[in-house]
Amino acid sequence: MTDTLAFVGGGNMAEALISGLLRQRRMVPEQISVSDIQPDRLAYLASGFGVHTSRDTADLVRRAATVVLAVKPQGIREVLDEIRPAMDRNPLIISIAAGVSLATLAAGLPSGSRIIRAMPNTPALVGRGVTVICRGDAVTEDDVAVAEAVLGAAGRVWRVDETAMDAVTAISGSGPAYVFYLMEAMLDAAERMGLSPETAREWVLDTVEGAAVLCRETGRHPETLRQQVTSKGGTTAAALDVMQEESVNDHLVTAILAAQQRARELAEQNA
Ligand SMILES: NC(=O)c1ccc[n+]([C@@H]2O[C@H](COP(=O)([O-])OP(=O)(O)OC[C@H]3O[C@@H](n4cnc5c(N)ncnc54)[C@H](OP(=O)(O)O)[C@@H]3O)[C@@H](O)[C@H]2O)c1
């Protein structure tokens, strides 16, 4: 797929991608290298996956065809400073740092650098992520295919224009937290009703997963499916009436728009 892939930052996201790439036999360990400032992380990744590890980021970047920047957004400037002098081979750069724009990345790298910005979400840790990517000017169609193959190891990959990235962050990036919030409420209610937490957890998990699969497989809008399970005067209607009275939907929409606004602010701070 690509001859050599280097990760700068060997944290949770890098591990999710490495594990998926090897499990799905998209790459072999000899093709993958990782640099991190935490010796423990490097030891863990080397012993767990057999990948090459080093604290010398510049050296890895010099030898890599593709480089994934997988450090926290606060650390991205330092990493750009480190890799800039090592970009002789002009490797494809894929940044997964949340809220760091293509312009910010390009400003820290030599002109003509091929840069893809990606926004994954946490289900990537179990191979069920949504990753949305946007491409810089110098990127080729082959580069996008490489990025899709690397990031696709942790779930599905979608292409968008960068202008959609703050909205993407609010929907799929932060989205798992909204679902967890609903699950927490269902578990709190289960406890109030005296159900065993362990059993309630299984029911909630199967219910959330089942509802998503039902929605996908029927191709129906969630509103249609909701109406189908809501008979007038019934139990579901009793719950939904309260949600309606409390304007839960409006509050959730307002909350998700706040996430988009925060993504904008963070992108400006990182510029
Ligand atoms: N986790 C998510 O759900 C998620 C979702 C979307 C996007 N992302 C993005 O993915 C990126 C990685 O997230 P993560 O959860 O994998 O982070 P993480 O677990 O903190 O991993 C980052 C690793 O990079 C190390 N590091 C810091 N500076 C470095 C440097 N200059 N050179 C080499 N390594 C360095 C960190 O060490 P220290 O701990 O010592 O700093 C840490 O071990 C972030 O930018 C995040 O915004 C994550």
The ligand as an SDF file (V2000), in Angstrom:
LIG
                    3D

 48 52  0  0  0  0  0  0  0  0999 V2000
   -8.7080   10.2300   20.9580 N   0  0  0  0  0  0  0  0  0  0  0  0
   -9.7080   10.7170   20.2100 C   0  0  0  0  0  0  0  0  0  0  0  0
  -10.8740   10.4350   20.3700 O   0  0  0  0  0  0  0  0  0  0  0  0
   -9.4490   11.6160   19.0570 C   0  0  0  0  0  0  0  0  0  0  0  0
  -10.4850   11.9190   18.1880 C   0  0  0  0  0  0  0  0  0  0  0  0
  -10.2230   12.7620   17.1180 C   0  0  0  0  0  0  0  0  0  0  0  0
   -8.9550   13.2750   16.9530 C   0  0  0  0  0  0  0  0  0  0  0  0
   -7.9800   12.9470   17.8330 N   0  0  0  0  0  0  0  0  0  0  0  0
   -6.6840   13.5380   17.6500 C   0  0  0  0  0  0  0  0  0  0  0  0
   -5.7080   12.5230   17.5390 O   0  0  0  0  0  0  0  0  0  0  0  0
   -4.4840   13.0320   18.0690 C   0  0  0  0  0  0  0  0  0  0  0  0
   -3.8950   11.9760   18.9510 C   0  0  0  0  0  0  0  0  0  0  0  0
   -4.8050   11.6900   20.0130 O   0  0  0  0  0  0  0  0  0  0  0  0
   -4.4950   10.5470   21.0630 P   0  0  0  0  0  0  0  0  0  0  0  0
   -5.7200   10.3610   21.8650 O   0  0  0  0  0  0  0  0  0  0  0  0
   -3.8730    9.3720   20.3800 O   0  0  0  0  0  0  0  0  0  0  0  0
   -3.3610   11.2880   21.9420 O   0  0  0  0  0  0  0  0  0  0  0  0
   -2.3620   10.6810   22.9990 P   0  0  0  0  0  0  0  0  0  0  0  0
   -2.8400    9.3460   23.4860 O   0  0  0  0  0  0  0  0  0  0  0  0
   -2.0480   11.7540   23.9960 O   0  0  0  0  0  0  0  0  0  0  0  0
   -1.0310   10.3840   22.1400 O   0  0  0  0  0  0  0  0  0  0  0  0
   -0.1150   11.3490   21.7310 C   0  0  0  0  0  0  0  0  0  0  0  0
    1.2900   10.8250   22.0720 C   0  0  0  0  0  0  0  0  0  0  0  0
    2.2610   11.6630   21.4350 O   0  0  0  0  0  0  0  0  0  0  0  0
    3.2570   11.9790   22.3890 C   0  0  0  0  0  0  0  0  0  0  0  0
    3.9390   13.2170   21.9960 N   0  0  0  0  0  0  0  0  0  0  0  0
    3.7260   14.4930   22.4030 C   0  0  0  0  0  0  0  0  0  0  0  0
    4.5790   15.3350   21.7990 N   0  0  0  0  0  0  0  0  0  0  0  0
    5.3620   14.5840   20.9850 C   0  0  0  0  0  0  0  0  0  0  0  0
    6.4430   14.8720   20.1120 C   0  0  0  0  0  0  0  0  0  0  0  0
    6.9060   16.1290   19.9570 N   0  0  0  0  0  0  0  0  0  0  0  0
    6.9890   13.8660   19.4020 N   0  0  0  0  0  0  0  0  0  0  0  0
    6.5570   12.6000   19.5520 C   0  0  0  0  0  0  0  0  0  0  0  0
    5.5380   12.2570   20.3910 N   0  0  0  0  0  0  0  0  0  0  0  0
    4.9500   13.2310   21.0960 C   0  0  0  0  0  0  0  0  0  0  0  0
    2.4910   12.1020   23.6690 C   0  0  0  0  0  0  0  0  0  0  0  0
    3.3170   12.1060   24.7970 O   0  0  0  0  0  0  0  0  0  0  0  0
    2.8170   12.9620   26.1040 P   0  0  0  0  0  0  0  0  0  0  0  0
    1.6600   12.1910   26.6440 O   0  0  0  0  0  0  0  0  0  0  0  0
    3.9940   12.9960   26.9880 O   0  0  0  0  0  0  0  0  0  0  0  0
    2.4190   14.3270   25.6050 O   0  0  0  0  0  0  0  0  0  0  0  0
    1.5820   10.8620   23.5790 C   0  0  0  0  0  0  0  0  0  0  0  0
    2.2610    9.6890   23.9820 O   0  0  0  0  0  0  0  0  0  0  0  0
   -4.8170   14.3310   18.8020 C   0  0  0  0  0  0  0  0  0  0  0  0
   -4.3590   15.4380   18.0680 O   0  0  0  0  0  0  0  0  0  0  0  0
   -6.3060   14.3560   18.8700 C   0  0  0  0  0  0  0  0  0  0  0  0
   -6.7940   15.6790   18.7000 O   0  0  0  0  0  0  0  0  0  0  0  0
   -8.1860   12.1100   18.8770 C   0  0  0  0  0  0  0  0  0  0  0  0
  1  2  1  0
  2  3  2  0
  2  4  1  0
  4  5  1  0
  4 48  2  0
  5  6  2  0
  6  7  1  0
  7  8  2  0
  8  9  1  0
  8 48  1  0
  9 10  1  0
  9 46  1  0
 10 11  1  0
 11 12  1  0
 11 44  1  0
 12 13  1  0
 13 14  1  0
 14 15  2  0
 14 16  1  0
 14 17  1  0
 17 18  1  0
 18 19  2  0
 18 20  1  0
 18 21  1  0
 21 22  1  0
 22 23  1  0
 23 24  1  0
 23 42  1  0
 24 25  1  0
 25 26  1  0
 25 36  1  0
 26 27  1  0
 26 35  1  0
 27 28  2  0
 28 29  1  0
 29 30  1  0
 29 35  2  0
 30 31  1  0
 30 32  2  0
 32 33  1  0
 33 34  2  0
 34 35  1  0
 36 37  1  0
 36 42  1  0
 37 38  1  0
 38 39  2  0
 38 40  1  0
 38 41  1  0
 42 43  1  0
 44 45  1  0
 44 46  1  0
 46 47  1  0
M  CHG  2   8   1  16  -1
M  END
$$$$
